[in-house]
């Protein structure tokens, strides 16, 4: 680069960044390297490097001090190796690697022909599959023309919906283009009643989605809660700052139910999680938050794992779930861990129920999994107590495990508790409960040190009114009967439904506990994600996660459960007949879908960058030509103006 000067050096530095697609990704990559901080502890490596440099620097002038520094460096390196060994045994490194790979690896979608033949079936099976998709595509367009029209507009202008409807949560990326071009699962709702959703075409669906956890009590009861909030809002309007007495009543009821000392209100579960973590950091003066593999704690990039988090923060340590080495690491690194964040709903065991992977994992969801998780939570609680680490429960799905929440269900109490979703009775809300020592926003010994966690809508009248109705209902004798009644009906439904599915020789079963449920596949298939579309075709609404995570509500009667079983049988029978469960299926060949597109993408990015250099490109050509001229058989460089040479 000597002959090119600054322009050449700039090109090479920028070109190396350009391999990721754009200069803007330089900061992103820096964040990916920062992501390893919690695992590989780069800060300690820098300290070690500084000690070694100081030892070398003072070796001649101050040999005694240099020797002492050398001994200190040896001791420090031994301590680092010990911590690294413990960390690698318990930590999950995959999200860090994902951060690097996502910047370089490019994949293409399957074509329509490839879609039906991805697992190397016979031609007869492939044609059956193609006929099935064509049939469903035609049927959906005829059944839901108005929904398709509204959906088309929303997909163009409503980025949230376009992202969720892409299928990233329920299917492997290579399948998305074919499915999205053929089928549109977006439902445009006209009304709701009981457990049913009526769309704009007048068709009625059984709702098994639970509205992402908000609809715990059923549409009838939730409408009563919403009406209570609207009634209060009609009296005092959007009066914020001055508070209605319902706020005090809500605080009292929450403290009564969950046995904590203080409450703070927020506008979502994600915001409440942020608040709880901020508070823990503020009071412990530690930076690292520990979470367990596979647990979802909202879209805040401070705790999100793997894909979907482009920042990959370095102050979040992802630990193996239900692993004794994780507990040992918590004790070993307790001096830098501000909190342990646990999602108690994970105890249901639907970790492997998701269909967004190419392999089908073993699903052990249900009551047995819940019992094992209780034992694990007791160990986590004991470890956090011994290590003096605050334990935070992210129970955003408030009341899905019962009127007393996960605390009552498992018999284990966290230091701080995060609530959301059904707590607001249909309105957006979040809440954090905890002891005064962790909830206080100010440092009593240092008045200038504060933790600025506040919110404009913390006493929003319409939310407080609905929440008040929810909390009064949850603490009533009527609610206790409803909670227990659903629990018993769900347990009976699991037995009868699985018995029916087995008699029909269908390779699926249902796993459920209270409101939570999923479909478990006994037949491996890369197309298992597609069963969700068959279920919708048969009359059932799910969340975008598909069959891997679904929710019931308290209004589900025996008749609704029978209808749900009938839908499962109808969908699975047709799914089987259309050839999606193929016994002799072979693994998908991913390399041809990755290698070529990855190479083409980065070559194109490099060419685009060179073209954008302008005069710099001319300088680059001169430089390359001079290299060629200086090598054996090299060509004579092309003439260039004096101005270009100077530049």
C-alpha positions as CSV (number, residue, x, y, z in Angstrom):
1,X,0.0,0.0,0.0
2,X,3.0,2.3,0.1
3,X,2.4,3.6,-3.4
4,X,-1.3,4.2,-2.8
5,X,-1.0,6.2,0.4
6,X,-4.2,7.0,2.3
7,X,-6.6,6.2,-0.5
8,X,-5.3,2.6,-0.8
9,X,-5.3,2.1,2.9
10,X,-8.9,3.4,3.2
11,X,-10.0,1.1,0.4
12,X,-8.6,-2.0,2.0
13,X,-10.0,-1.2,5.5
14,X,-13.4,-0.3,4.0
15,X,-13.4,-3.3,1.6
16,X,-12.9,-5.6,4.5
17,X,-16.0,-4.1,6.1
18,X,-17.8,-4.1,2.8
19,X,-17.6,-7.9,2.8
20,X,-20.5,-7.7,5.3
21,X,-22.5,-5.5,3.0
22,X,-22.1,-2.0,4.2
23,X,-19.8,0.3,6.2
24,X,-22.5,0.7,8.8
25,X,-21.9,-2.8,10.0
26,X,-18.5,-1.9,11.4
27,X,-20.1,-0.8,14.6
28,X,-22.3,-4.0,14.6
29,X,-19.2,-6.2,14.4
30,X,-17.6,-4.3,17.2
31,X,-20.7,-5.1,19.2
32,X,-20.4,-8.8,18.3
33,X,-16.9,-8.8,19.7
34,X,-18.2,-7.0,22.8
35,X,-20.8,-9.8,23.1
36,X,-18.0,-12.2,24.1
37,X,-17.1,-10.0,27.1
38,X,-19.4,-11.9,29.5
39,X,-18.0,-15.3,28.3
40,X,-14.4,-14.6,27.4
41,X,-13.9,-11.6,29.7
42,X,-11.9,-9.4,27.4
43,X,-11.5,-6.8,30.1
44,X,-9.4,-9.3,32.1
45,X,-7.4,-10.1,29.0
46,X,-6.6,-6.4,28.6
47,X,-5.5,-6.1,32.2
48,X,-3.3,-9.1,31.7
49,X,-1.8,-7.6,28.6
50,X,-1.2,-4.3,30.4
51,X,0.7,-6.2,33.2
52,X,2.9,-8.0,30.7
53,X,3.7,-4.8,28.9
54,X,4.5,-3.0,32.1
55,X,6.8,-5.9,33.1
56,X,8.6,-5.7,29.8
57,X,8.9,-2.0,30.0
58,X,10.4,-2.0,33.5
59,X,12.6,-5.1,33.0
60,X,15.8,-3.1,32.5
61,X,15.3,0.0,34.7
62,X,13.5,-1.6,37.6
63,X,14.1,-5.3,37.7
64,X,12.7,-5.9,41.2
65,X,9.4,-4.2,40.4
66,X,9.3,-5.9,37.0
67,X,9.7,-9.3,38.8
68,X,6.8,-8.5,41.1
69,X,4.6,-7.5,38.2
70,X,5.6,-10.7,36.4
71,X,4.5,-12.8,39.5
72,X,1.3,-10.8,39.7
73,X,0.6,-11.4,36.0
74,X,1.1,-15.2,36.5
75,X,-1.3,-15.2,39.4
76,X,-3.8,-13.1,37.4
77,X,-3.6,-15.4,34.4
78,X,-4.2,-18.4,36.6
79,X,-7.3,-16.7,38.0
80,X,-8.5,-15.9,34.5
81,X,-8.0,-19.4,33.3
82,X,-9.9,-20.7,36.2
83,X,-12.9,-18.4,35.6
84,X,-12.8,-19.2,31.8
85,X,-12.8,-22.9,32.5
86,X,-15.8,-22.6,34.8
87,X,-17.6,-20.2,32.3
88,X,-17.1,-22.4,29.3
89,X,-18.6,-25.4,31.2
90,X,-21.8,-23.5,31.9
91,X,-22.2,-20.7,29.4
92,X,-23.8,-21.0,26.0
93,X,-21.5,-19.6,23.3
94,X,-23.7,-20.2,20.3
95,X,-25.3,-16.7,20.3
96,X,-21.8,-15.1,20.2
97,X,-20.9,-17.2,17.2
98,X,-24.3,-16.4,15.6
99,X,-23.4,-12.7,15.8
100,X,-20.3,-13.3,13.7
101,X,-21.9,-15.8,11.2
102,X,-25.0,-13.6,10.6
103,X,-22.7,-10.9,9.1
104,X,-21.1,-13.2,6.6
105,X,-23.4,-16.1,5.8
106,X,-26.0,-15.6,3.1
107,X,-28.7,-18.1,2.1
108,X,-31.3,-18.2,-0.6
109,X,-34.9,-19.4,-0.5
110,X,-36.0,-22.7,-2.1
111,X,-37.8,-22.4,-5.4
112,X,-41.3,-23.8,-5.6
113,X,-40.0,-27.0,-7.2
114,X,-37.3,-27.4,-4.6
115,X,-39.8,-26.8,-1.8
116,X,-41.7,-30.0,-2.4
117,X,-38.5,-32.1,-2.9
118,X,-36.3,-30.7,-0.1
119,X,-36.2,-34.1,1.8
120,X,-35.7,-36.1,-1.4
121,X,-39.1,-37.8,-1.6
122,X,-40.4,-39.9,-4.5
123,X,-41.9,-37.9,-7.4
124,X,-45.4,-39.2,-6.5
125,X,-45.1,-37.7,-3.0
126,X,-43.7,-34.4,-4.4
127,X,-46.6,-34.0,-6.8
128,X,-49.1,-34.8,-4.0
129,X,-47.5,-32.0,-1.9
130,X,-47.7,-29.6,-4.8
131,X,-51.3,-30.3,-5.5
132,X,-52.1,-29.8,-1.8
133,X,-50.4,-26.4,-1.6
134,X,-52.1,-25.3,-4.9
135,X,-55.5,-26.5,-3.5
136,X,-55.0,-24.6,-0.3
137,X,-53.8,-21.5,-2.1
138,X,-56.9,-21.4,-4.3
139,X,-59.2,-22.1,-1.4
140,X,-57.8,-19.3,0.9
141,X,-58.1,-16.7,-1.9
142,X,-61.8,-17.7,-2.4
143,X,-62.6,-17.8,1.3
144,X,-60.9,-14.6,2.5
145,X,-60.7,-12.0,-0.3
146,X,-61.4,-9.0,2.0
147,X,-58.7,-10.2,4.4
148,X,-56.2,-10.5,1.6
149,X,-56.9,-7.0,0.4
150,X,-56.4,-5.5,3.9
151,X,-53.4,-7.7,4.5
152,X,-51.7,-6.5,1.3
153,X,-52.0,-2.9,2.4
154,X,-50.8,-3.7,6.0
155,X,-47.8,-5.7,4.8
156,X,-46.7,-2.7,2.8
157,X,-47.2,0.0,5.5
158,X,-47.2,-1.9,8.9
159,X,-43.7,-3.2,9.4
160,X,-44.5,-5.0,12.7
161,X,-47.1,-7.2,11.0
162,X,-44.9,-7.8,7.9
163,X,-42.1,-9.0,10.2
164,X,-44.3,-11.3,12.3
165,X,-46.2,-12.7,9.3
166,X,-43.0,-13.6,7.5
167,X,-42.9,-16.9,9.4
168,X,-39.5,-16.5,11.0
169,X,-40.8,-17.8,14.4
170,X,-42.4,-21.0,13.0
171,X,-40.4,-22.1,9.9
172,X,-36.8,-22.4,8.8
173,X,-35.9,-19.4,6.5
174,X,-35.4,-21.4,3.3
175,X,-39.2,-22.2,3.2
176,X,-40.5,-18.7,3.8
177,X,-40.7,-17.4,0.3
178,X,-42.8,-20.2,-1.2
179,X,-45.2,-20.2,1.8
180,X,-45.6,-16.4,1.9
181,X,-46.3,-16.1,-1.8
182,X,-48.9,-18.9,-1.7
183,X,-50.7,-18.4,1.7
184,X,-51.5,-15.4,3.8
185,X,-52.4,-16.4,7.4
186,X,-53.3,-12.9,8.5
187,X,-56.8,-12.8,10.1
188,X,-58.9,-9.6,9.9
189,X,-61.3,-9.7,12.9
190,X,-64.9,-8.6,12.8
191,X,-65.9,-9.7,16.4
192,X,-65.1,-12.1,19.2
193,X,-67.3,-14.1,21.6
194,X,-66.5,-16.8,24.1
195,X,-63.6,-18.7,22.5
196,X,-64.4,-17.7,19.0
197,X,-63.1,-15.2,16.5
198,X,-65.3,-14.1,13.6
199,X,-63.5,-12.7,10.7
200,X,-64.7,-10.2,8.0
201,X,-66.0,-13.0,5.8
202,X,-68.2,-14.3,8.7
203,X,-66.1,-17.4,9.3
204,X,-65.7,-18.5,12.9
205,X,-62.4,-19.7,14.3
206,X,-61.6,-21.4,17.6
207,X,-59.0,-19.1,19.2
208,X,-56.1,-21.1,20.7
209,X,-53.6,-18.2,20.6
210,X,-54.4,-16.6,23.9
211,X,-53.6,-13.2,22.3
212,X,-49.8,-13.6,23.2
213,X,-50.8,-14.3,26.8
214,X,-53.1,-11.3,27.3
215,X,-56.4,-13.3,27.0
216,X,-56.0,-15.5,30.0
217,X,-59.6,-15.1,31.2
218,X,-61.5,-15.4,27.9
219,X,-63.1,-12.7,25.8
220,X,-66.3,-12.3,27.9
221,X,-64.5,-11.6,31.1
222,X,-61.8,-9.5,29.4
223,X,-64.4,-7.2,27.9
224,X,-65.8,-6.6,31.4
225,X,-62.3,-5.6,32.5
226,X,-61.9,-3.3,29.5
227,X,-65.2,-1.7,30.2
228,X,-64.2,-1.0,33.8
229,X,-61.1,0.8,32.6
230,X,-63.1,2.8,30.0
231,X,-65.6,3.8,32.7
232,X,-62.8,5.3,34.9
233,X,-61.2,7.0,31.9
234,X,-64.5,8.5,31.0
235,X,-64.7,10.2,34.4
236,X,-61.2,11.6,34.6
237,X,-59.8,11.4,31.1
238,X,-56.0,11.2,30.4
239,X,-55.1,12.7,33.8
240,X,-51.5,11.9,34.4
241,X,-49.4,13.1,37.4
242,X,-52.4,13.3,39.8
243,X,-53.5,9.8,40.6
244,X,-56.8,8.1,41.1
245,X,-57.3,6.1,44.3
246,X,-57.5,2.9,42.2
247,X,-53.7,3.1,41.9
248,X,-53.3,2.7,45.6
249,X,-55.9,-0.1,45.6
250,X,-54.0,-1.9,42.8
251,X,-50.7,-1.6,44.8
252,X,-52.3,-3.1,47.9
253,X,-53.8,-6.0,46.0
254,X,-50.6,-6.8,44.2
255,X,-48.6,-6.7,47.4
256,X,-51.2,-8.9,49.0
257,X,-51.1,-11.5,46.2
258,X,-47.4,-11.6,45.6
259,X,-46.1,-10.8,49.1
260,X,-43.7,-8.0,48.2
261,X,-43.0,-4.5,49.6
262,X,-43.1,-2.1,46.6
263,X,-44.5,-1.9,43.1
264,X,-43.7,0.1,40.0
265,X,-45.9,0.3,36.9
266,X,-44.8,0.2,33.2
267,X,-46.3,0.0,29.8
268,X,-45.2,-3.5,28.7
269,X,-43.5,-6.6,30.0
270,X,-40.4,-5.8,28.1
271,X,-40.2,-2.3,29.7
272,X,-40.8,-3.9,33.1
273,X,-37.9,-6.4,32.5
274,X,-35.7,-3.4,31.7
275,X,-36.7,-1.7,34.9
276,X,-36.0,-4.7,37.1
277,X,-32.6,-5.3,35.6
278,X,-31.7,-1.6,35.8
279,X,-32.7,-1.6,39.5
280,X,-30.6,-4.7,40.2
281,X,-27.6,-3.2,38.5
282,X,-28.0,0.1,40.4
283,X,-28.2,-1.5,43.9
284,X,-25.6,-4.3,43.4
285,X,-23.2,-2.2,41.4
286,X,-22.6,-5.2,39.1
287,X,-23.0,-5.2,35.4
288,X,-23.7,-8.8,34.2
289,X,-27.2,-10.2,33.9
290,X,-27.5,-14.0,33.9
291,X,-30.2,-15.6,31.8
292,X,-30.9,-19.3,30.9
293,X,-30.8,-20.7,27.4
294,X,-34.0,-20.5,25.4
295,X,-35.8,-18.2,27.8
296,X,-37.5,-15.2,26.2
297,X,-37.6,-11.9,28.1
298,X,-39.0,-9.5,25.6
299,X,-37.4,-7.7,22.7
300,X,-34.9,-5.6,24.7
301,X,-31.5,-6.3,23.3
302,X,-30.0,-6.3,26.8
303,X,-31.3,-9.8,27.4
304,X,-32.4,-11.2,24.0
305,X,-30.6,-14.3,22.9
306,X,-29.4,-15.3,19.5
307,X,-31.1,-14.2,16.2
308,X,-33.0,-11.0,16.4
309,X,-30.4,-9.2,18.5
310,X,-28.0,-7.4,16.3
311,X,-26.2,-5.8,19.3
312,X,-25.3,-9.0,21.2
313,X,-24.5,-7.2,24.4
314,X,-21.5,-8.2,26.5
315,X,-23.2,-7.8,29.8
316,X,-25.6,-10.7,29.4
317,X,-24.4,-14.2,30.3
318,X,-26.4,-17.0,28.8
319,X,-26.3,-20.2,30.9
320,X,-27.3,-23.7,30.2
321,X,-30.7,-24.4,31.7
322,X,-31.2,-27.0,34.4
323,X,-27.4,-27.6,34.6
324,X,-25.4,-27.8,37.9
325,X,-22.4,-26.2,36.3
326,X,-24.5,-23.0,35.8
327,X,-25.2,-22.9,39.5
328,X,-21.5,-23.3,40.2
329,X,-20.6,-20.4,37.9
330,X,-23.2,-18.2,39.6
331,X,-21.3,-18.7,42.8
332,X,-17.9,-18.3,41.2
333,X,-18.7,-15.0,39.4
334,X,-21.2,-13.7,41.9
335,X,-19.1,-10.6,42.4
336,X,-20.0,-9.3,38.9
337,X,-23.5,-10.7,38.4
338,X,-26.3,-8.2,39.2
339,X,-29.2,-10.6,38.8
340,X,-30.4,-14.0,37.6
341,X,-33.4,-13.7,35.3
342,X,-35.8,-16.7,35.1
343,X,-38.9,-17.2,33.0
344,X,-41.0,-19.6,35.1
345,X,-43.3,-20.5,32.2
346,X,-40.3,-22.2,30.7
347,X,-41.0,-25.0,33.1
348,X,-43.8,-26.2,30.8
349,X,-41.1,-27.8,28.7
350,X,-41.9,-26.7,25.2
351,X,-38.3,-25.9,24.4
352,X,-38.1,-28.5,21.6
353,X,-41.7,-28.0,20.4
354,X,-40.8,-25.2,18.0
355,X,-41.0,-25.9,14.3
356,X,-38.5,-23.3,13.1
357,X,-35.6,-25.8,12.9
358,X,-34.9,-28.6,10.4
359,X,-34.9,-31.3,13.0
360,X,-37.6,-32.5,15.3
361,X,-36.6,-32.6,19.0
362,X,-38.0,-34.6,21.8
363,X,-40.8,-32.8,23.6
364,X,-41.4,-33.6,27.3
365,X,-43.8,-30.8,28.0
366,X,-46.5,-31.1,30.6
367,X,-47.0,-31.8,34.3
368,X,-43.9,-34.0,34.6
369,X,-41.7,-31.2,33.2
370,X,-43.3,-28.7,35.6
371,X,-42.4,-30.9,38.6
372,X,-38.7,-31.2,37.4
373,X,-38.6,-27.4,36.9
374,X,-39.8,-26.9,40.5
375,X,-36.8,-28.8,41.8
376,X,-34.5,-26.8,39.6
377,X,-36.0,-23.5,40.8
378,X,-35.4,-24.5,44.4
379,X,-31.7,-25.0,43.5
380,X,-31.6,-21.6,41.7
381,X,-33.2,-19.9,44.7
382,X,-30.7,-21.5,47.1
383,X,-27.8,-20.6,44.9
384,X,-28.8,-16.9,44.6
385,X,-29.4,-16.6,48.3
386,X,-25.9,-18.0,49.1
387,X,-24.2,-15.9,46.4
388,X,-26.2,-12.7,47.3
389,X,-27.5,-12.4,43.7
390,X,-31.1,-11.0,43.3
391,X,-33.4,-13.5,41.6
392,X,-35.8,-12.0,39.1
393,X,-38.8,-13.8,37.8
394,X,-40.1,-12.7,34.4
395,X,-43.7,-13.7,34.9
396,X,-45.0,-11.5,32.2
397,X,-47.7,-14.1,31.5
398,X,-49.3,-13.1,34.8
399,X,-51.9,-15.6,36.2
400,X,-51.5,-18.3,33.5
401,X,-50.1,-20.6,36.2
402,X,-52.8,-19.7,38.7
403,X,-54.3,-16.9,40.8
404,X,-51.1,-16.7,42.9
405,X,-48.8,-16.8,39.8
406,X,-45.6,-18.9,39.6
407,X,-44.7,-18.1,43.2
408,X,-47.7,-20.0,44.5
409,X,-47.5,-22.7,41.8
410,X,-43.9,-23.6,42.4
411,X,-43.6,-22.7,46.0
412,X,-40.5,-20.6,45.3
413,X,-40.2,-16.8,45.9
414,X,-38.0,-14.5,43.8
415,X,-36.5,-11.3,45.1
416,X,-38.2,-9.3,42.2
417,X,-41.2,-10.2,40.1
418,X,-42.1,-8.9,36.6
419,X,-45.8,-8.9,35.5
420,X,-47.6,-7.9,32.3
421,X,-50.0,-9.0,29.7
422,X,-53.2,-10.3,31.4
423,X,-52.6,-8.0,34.4
424,X,-54.0,-5.1,32.4
425,X,-57.2,-7.0,31.4
426,X,-56.5,-6.3,27.7
427,X,-54.6,-3.0,28.1
428,X,-50.8,-2.7,27.6
429,X,-49.2,-2.8,31.0
430,X,-46.2,-4.0,33.0
431,X,-45.3,-4.1,36.7
432,X,-42.3,-4.8,38.8
433,X,-42.6,-6.0,42.4
434,X,-39.8,-6.3,44.9
435,X,-38.3,-5.3,48.3
436,X,-37.6,-1.7,49.1
437,X,-33.8,-2.4,49.1
438,X,-34.0,-3.1,45.4
439,X,-36.9,-0.8,44.3
440,X,-35.5,2.5,45.7
441,X,-34.5,4.8,42.9
442,X,-31.9,6.7,44.9
443,X,-28.7,5.9,46.7
444,X,-29.4,6.9,50.4
445,X,-25.7,7.5,51.0
446,X,-25.0,9.4,47.8
447,X,-27.8,11.9,47.0
448,X,-26.4,12.7,43.5
449,X,-26.6,9.0,42.5
450,X,-30.0,8.1,41.2
451,X,-31.5,5.5,38.9
452,X,-33.8,7.3,36.5
453,X,-36.5,4.7,35.9
454,X,-39.8,6.4,35.4
455,X,-42.7,6.4,32.9
456,X,-45.3,8.9,31.6
457,X,-48.2,6.4,31.8
458,X,-47.4,4.7,35.2
459,X,-50.8,5.8,36.5
460,X,-52.8,5.7,33.3
461,X,-56.5,5.8,34.4
462,X,-57.8,3.4,31.7
463,X,-55.1,0.8,32.5
464,X,-55.5,1.3,36.3
465,X,-59.3,0.8,36.0
466,X,-59.0,-2.4,34.0
467,X,-56.2,-3.7,36.3
468,X,-58.3,-3.0,39.3
469,X,-61.1,-5.2,37.9
470,X,-58.6,-8.0,37.1
471,X,-57.1,-8.0,40.6
472,X,-60.5,-7.9,42.4
473,X,-61.6,-10.9,40.2
474,X,-58.4,-12.9,40.7
475,X,-58.7,-12.6,44.5
476,X,-62.4,-13.7,44.5
477,X,-63.8,-17.2,45.3
478,X,-65.2,-17.3,41.8
479,X,-61.8,-17.0,40.2
480,X,-60.4,-19.9,42.4
481,X,-63.1,-22.2,41.0
482,X,-62.5,-21.0,37.5
483,X,-58.7,-21.6,37.7
484,X,-59.1,-25.1,39.2
485,X,-61.9,-26.0,36.8
486,X,-59.8,-25.2,33.7
487,X,-56.9,-27.1,35.2
488,X,-59.1,-30.2,35.5
489,X,-60.7,-29.9,32.1
490,X,-57.3,-29.5,30.4
491,X,-55.9,-32.6,32.1
492,X,-58.9,-34.6,30.9
493,X,-58.7,-33.2,27.4
494,X,-55.0,-34.2,27.0
495,X,-55.9,-37.8,27.8
496,X,-58.9,-38.0,25.5
497,X,-57.3,-36.1,22.7
498,X,-54.1,-38.1,22.6
499,X,-56.2,-41.3,22.8
500,X,-58.1,-40.2,19.7
501,X,-55.0,-39.2,17.8
502,X,-53.4,-42.5,18.6
503,X,-56.5,-44.5,17.4
504,X,-56.5,-42.5,14.2
505,X,-52.8,-43.4,13.7
506,X,-51.7,-39.8,13.6
507,X,-48.1,-39.1,14.7
508,X,-48.8,-36.1,16.9
509,X,-49.9,-35.6,20.5
510,X,-50.8,-32.6,22.6
511,X,-49.0,-31.5,25.8
512,X,-50.8,-29.1,28.1
513,X,-50.8,-27.7,31.7
514,X,-53.4,-25.2,32.7
515,X,-53.6,-22.7,29.8
516,X,-50.3,-23.6,28.2
517,X,-50.2,-26.2,25.4
518,X,-48.3,-27.3,22.3
519,X,-48.3,-30.0,19.6
520,X,-45.5,-32.6,19.9
521,X,-44.5,-34.5,16.7
522,X,-43.6,-38.2,16.9
523,X,-42.8,-38.3,13.2
524,X,-39.7,-36.2,12.2
525,X,-40.3,-33.9,9.2
526,X,-38.8,-30.7,7.9
527,X,-42.4,-29.7,7.0
528,X,-43.9,-30.0,10.5
529,X,-44.2,-26.2,10.6
530,X,-46.8,-26.5,7.8
531,X,-49.3,-28.3,10.1
532,X,-50.1,-24.8,11.6
533,X,-51.5,-23.8,8.2
534,X,-53.6,-27.0,8.0
535,X,-55.0,-26.2,11.5
536,X,-55.9,-22.7,10.4
537,X,-57.6,-24.1,7.3
538,X,-59.6,-26.4,9.6
539,X,-60.7,-23.5,11.8
540,X,-58.1,-22.7,14.5
541,X,-56.3,-19.5,15.2
542,X,-52.7,-19.6,16.6
543,X,-50.0,-17.0,17.3
544,X,-47.1,-16.6,14.9
545,X,-45.0,-19.1,16.8
546,X,-47.2,-21.9,15.3
547,X,-47.9,-25.2,17.0
548,X,-44.9,-24.8,19.3
549,X,-46.5,-22.4,21.8
550,X,-50.2,-21.9,22.2
551,X,-52.5,-20.8,25.0
552,X,-56.0,-21.6,26.1
553,X,-58.3,-19.4,28.2
554,X,-60.7,-19.9,31.1
555,X,-63.8,-20.0,28.8
556,X,-62.8,-23.2,27.2
557,X,-65.6,-25.7,27.9
558,X,-65.8,-29.4,27.3
559,X,-67.5,-28.7,24.0
560,X,-64.7,-26.3,23.0
561,X,-62.1,-29.0,23.8
562,X,-64.0,-31.6,21.7
563,X,-64.1,-29.1,18.9
564,X,-60.3,-28.5,19.3
565,X,-59.7,-32.3,19.1
566,X,-61.8,-32.6,16.0
567,X,-59.8,-29.8,14.3
568,X,-56.5,-31.5,15.2
569,X,-57.7,-34.8,13.8
570,X,-59.0,-33.2,10.6
571,X,-55.9,-31.2,10.0
572,X,-53.4,-34.0,10.8
573,X,-55.3,-36.5,8.7
574,X,-55.2,-34.3,5.6
575,X,-51.6,-33.4,6.3
576,X,-50.7,-37.1,6.4
577,X,-52.6,-37.8,3.2
578,X,-50.9,-35.0,1.4
579,X,-47.5,-36.6,2.0
580,X,-45.8,-34.2,4.3
581,X,-44.8,-37.0,6.7
582,X,-42.4,-39.0,4.6
583,X,-40.8,-42.0,6.3
584,X,-37.7,-42.2,4.1
585,X,-36.9,-38.5,4.2
586,X,-33.3,-37.4,3.8
587,X,-31.6,-34.4,5.4
588,X,-31.9,-31.1,3.5
589,X,-28.8,-30.2,1.5
590,X,-28.0,-26.7,2.9
591,X,-24.5,-26.1,1.4
592,X,-25.7,-25.4,-2.1
593,X,-28.2,-22.9,-0.7
594,X,-25.4,-21.1,1.3
595,X,-22.0,-21.2,-0.5
596,X,-22.9,-19.8,-3.8
597,X,-25.2,-17.0,-2.5
598,X,-22.6,-16.0,0.2
599,X,-19.8,-15.7,-2.4
600,X,-22.0,-13.8,-4.9
601,X,-23.2,-11.4,-2.2
602,X,-19.8,-10.4,-1.0
603,X,-18.3,-10.1,-4.5
604,X,-21.2,-7.8,-5.4
605,X,-20.7,-5.8,-2.2
606,X,-17.0,-5.4,-3.0
607,X,-17.7,-4.3,-6.5
608,X,-20.3,-1.8,-5.4
609,X,-17.8,-0.3,-2.9
610,X,-15.1,0.0,-5.5
611,X,-17.5,1.7,-7.9
612,X,-18.5,4.2,-5.2
613,X,-14.8,5.2,-4.6
614,X,-14.8,7.5,-7.7
615,X,-11.2,8.9,-8.0
616,X,-10.2,6.3,-5.4
617,X,-11.1,3.6,-7.8
618,X,-8.8,5.1,-10.4
619,X,-6.0,5.1,-7.8
620,X,-6.8,1.5,-7.1
621,X,-6.5,0.6,-10.7
622,X,-3.2,2.3,-10.9
623,X,-2.0,0.5,-7.9
624,X,-3.2,-2.9,-9.2
625,X,-1.6,-2.2,-12.6
626,X,1.7,-1.2,-10.9
627,X,1.6,-4.5,-9.1
628,X,1.1,-6.3,-12.3
629,X,4.0,-4.4,-13.9
630,X,6.3,-5.2,-11.1
631,X,5.6,-9.0,-11.3
632,X,7.0,-11.3,-14.0
633,X,5.1,-10.9,-17.2
634,X,3.3,-7.9,-15.8
635,X,1.6,-5.3,-18.0
636,X,2.6,-1.7,-18.3
637,X,0.4,0.5,-16.1
638,X,-2.1,2.8,-17.9
639,X,-1.2,6.6,-17.9
640,X,-3.0,8.7,-15.3
641,X,-3.2,12.5,-14.8
642,X,-1.0,14.3,-12.3
643,X,-4.1,15.3,-10.3
644,X,-5.1,11.7,-9.9
645,X,-1.6,10.7,-8.9
646,X,-1.6,13.3,-6.1
647,X,-5.0,12.2,-4.9
